[in-house]
Amino acid sequence: MGYNWPEWALLSLIGINPPEVLQVLTGVRRWPRRARGPGGLTVLTVWGRTDAGRPLIVAVRRTEDWQWDILGAVEMAGTQVAEFERWEHADD
């Protein structure tokens, strides 16, 4: 699976480094969830942690069978972290 970075998406990262985004996307424990972006655009969000444990949500959009555009990333808010941690520990 390949990821493309539109220049505008790289420029929109605030306080998040591109390697952190890739750590979430390629991590072993990641939670894919469908979402709607601005204007009703359907995207896939990937909830996960960086190698350092930072919880992030990354938005991607499929452009071809095995290609995805990275649209952006944000740090999880408190309620999102709680929801993600429930998912992480569901198998415990």
C-alpha positions as CSV (number, residue, x, y, z in Angstrom):
1,M,0.0,0.0,0.0
2,G,1.4,3.4,-1.0
3,Y,0.8,6.8,0.4
4,N,1.0,10.1,-1.4
5,W,1.4,13.5,0.3
6,P,-0.3,16.4,-1.5
7,E,1.8,19.4,-0.8
8,W,-1.1,21.3,0.8
9,A,-1.6,18.4,3.2
10,L,2.1,18.5,4.3
11,L,1.8,22.2,4.9
12,S,-1.4,21.8,7.0
13,L,0.3,19.7,9.6
14,I,0.5,21.6,12.9
15,G,2.7,20.2,15.6
16,I,2.7,16.8,13.9
17,N,5.7,15.4,12.0
18,P,5.3,13.4,8.8
19,P,7.1,10.4,10.3
20,E,4.5,10.3,13.1
21,V,1.7,10.1,10.5
22,L,3.5,7.2,8.8
23,Q,4.0,5.5,12.1
24,V,0.2,5.5,12.7
25,L,-0.5,4.4,9.1
26,T,1.9,1.5,9.3
27,G,1.5,0.6,12.9
28,V,0.4,-2.9,14.1
29,R,-2.5,-1.6,16.1
30,R,-4.6,0.9,14.1
31,W,-8.3,1.4,14.0
32,P,-9.7,2.4,10.6
33,R,-13.0,4.3,10.7
34,R,-15.1,5.9,8.0
35,A,-15.8,9.6,8.3
36,R,-17.1,12.6,6.3
37,G,-14.8,15.5,5.6
38,P,-15.7,19.1,4.6
39,G,-18.2,19.2,1.8
40,G,-19.3,15.6,2.5
41,L,-16.1,14.0,1.2
42,T,-16.0,10.4,2.4
43,V,-12.6,9.6,3.9
44,L,-11.0,6.9,6.0
45,T,-9.6,7.9,9.3
46,V,-7.0,5.8,10.9
47,W,-6.7,6.0,14.7
48,G,-3.5,4.9,16.2
49,R,-0.4,5.7,18.2
50,T,3.0,6.9,17.1
51,D,6.1,4.9,18.2
52,A,6.3,7.2,21.2
53,G,2.7,6.5,22.1
54,R,1.1,9.8,20.9
55,P,-2.5,9.2,19.9
56,L,-3.3,10.6,16.4
57,I,-6.1,10.5,13.9
58,V,-5.0,10.4,10.2
59,A,-7.4,11.0,7.3
60,V,-6.7,9.3,4.0
61,R,-8.6,8.9,0.7
62,R,-8.1,6.1,-1.8
63,T,-7.0,7.3,-5.2
64,E,-6.3,3.8,-6.8
65,D,-6.5,0.2,-5.7
66,W,-3.3,0.4,-3.5
67,Q,-2.7,4.1,-3.4
68,W,-4.0,6.6,-0.8
69,D,-3.6,10.4,-0.4
70,I,-2.9,11.5,3.1
71,L,-5.3,14.4,3.8
72,G,-4.3,15.4,7.3
73,A,-3.7,14.4,10.8
74,V,-4.7,15.7,14.3
75,E,-3.9,14.7,17.8
76,M,-6.9,13.0,19.5
77,A,-9.0,15.0,21.9
78,G,-9.8,13.7,25.4
79,T,-13.0,11.9,24.5
80,Q,-11.4,10.4,21.4
81,V,-8.5,9.1,23.5
82,A,-11.0,7.5,25.9
83,E,-12.9,5.9,23.0
84,F,-9.6,4.7,21.4
85,E,-8.4,3.2,24.7
86,R,-11.6,1.3,25.1
87,W,-11.0,-0.2,21.6
88,E,-7.4,-0.9,22.4
89,H,-8.3,-2.8,25.5
90,A,-11.4,-4.6,24.1
91,D,-9.4,-7.8,23.7
92,D,-8.0,-7.8,27.3
